[in-house]
Amino acid sequence: IATYFKTWNRLANGETWGQEERPTRPPYVGVDGADDPDGYRLERVVEAGPASKAGLKIGDIVVKLDDQSVKDRDSFLKLVQKAKPGDEIQFGIRRGDKNLSLTVKVESPRGRRR
């Protein structure tokens, strides 16, 4: 009983035992794409997702995120994963012969079953 009383306050104050932390899911911007010689070409933009709301379109090539170069899919994902829901990411894109800058507000990951 003495052990119970000693440890109860630790548990009551939020300490957990024997549970692993759940891995966090990556931030959600609502795009998928492929490597491109100039950066990361968008092949899918989720309708009503953060990127769509910001004006990104299929075929856009992401060349920068917050002034950091995007060379391929891996560099794109690494830069996006640094963001948290509510953050805004400045997307530097190439659309045809135009260079544009669009702001995407990061959202919480959508519920997906695995």
N, C-alpha and C positions, 0 to 999 in steps of 0.2 A: 504494500500500500504506500509506503514512503516513496518508492520509486515512481509510482503513479503520480503522486502530488508534485514531485520534483519536475517531472517532464510535462505535466499538463499545461503549465503556463507557456512553455515553449511552443507547444502545439496550438494553443489558443491564440498566440501572437503571430500565427501564420507560418511557422516553420513546418516544412514537410519532410517526411522520411520515406525512403524507399521508392520515390517516384522520380523518373527521369523527366527533364524538361522536354517539352514537345518542340520539335524543330519549327522555326518560323517559316511561313510561306513567303515567297517573293512578292514585292509590291506589284500591283496590277495597273498596267497602262493600256491593255487591250489590243496588242498587236502581235503578229508573228511574221517572220520573214526568212530571208536567206542572205548569205554572203554575196556581196557585189564588189567589183573592183574599186568602187568609190566609197563603200561603207556597208550599210545594211539595208537591203531592199525590202520594203513592206509587201508581203503577199497576202496578208489578212489583217483587216482592221475591223474589230468587233463593233457592230452597230450599237450606238448609244454608249459605247465604252469611252474611257477618258481620251484616248487618241482621236476617236471619231468626233467627239464633242469639240476638240481643239482644232479640227479641220484636216487632220492627216488622212491620206488616201492611199489605196492600193497603188503600188508603183513608185511611191515616194522613196527616195534614198536618204536614210538618216546618215549624215556626215559628222554631226556633233551633238553632244548632250552637255548642256551647261559649259560650253566652250572647251570641252574635251573631245578629242578626235575619236570617231567610231570607225574602226577598220574592218570589223566583221561582226558576226553574231555574238561571239564570246565577249568582245569588248562592249557591245551594246548591253548585254545582260549584266555584266559586272557593274556598269555604270548605273543601270536602272535599279539594281539590287541595293545600292547605297541609299536609296530614297525611302521615305516612310509615308504612309497614307497622309494626305493633306499637303505634302510637299509639291512644289511646282518645278517641273523640269523644262528647261528651254531646249527644244528640238531644233537643231539646224538641219534643214532638209534641202534636197535638190529635187525639183519637180520639173521635168523637161529641161529647159535651158534657164530656169529661174532658181535662185537661191532664196529660201524663205526661212523665217524663224517663227515657230509656233510654241505656245506654252501649254503643256499637258499637266493637269492636276492629278497626282497619283491617288489611287483609291485602294481600299483594302482588297485583298484577294477575294475573288468570287468563290462561292462554294462549289467545289468540283468533287465528284466522287472518283476515287481511284480504285 
